[in-house]
């Protein structure tokens, strides 16, 4: 499991997304994917977010067991 606190830009996108702007999901997913690439993390991942006051924690879990064969 990998965790980090979302930067202000990602947190702002998440606030908008959870307020009903569902079309932001591809942008959010790409920002997380870019951070994972920066960290050298590859493969299938579950992406979750946990709200912490006015911030968001990004939680990444391995999903390799769910990849199609």
Secondary structure, DSSP 8 states (H G I E B T S, - for coil): -EEEE--HHHHHHHHHHHTT-GGGHHHHHHHHHHHHHHTT--S-EEEEEEEETTEEEEEEEE-GGGS--
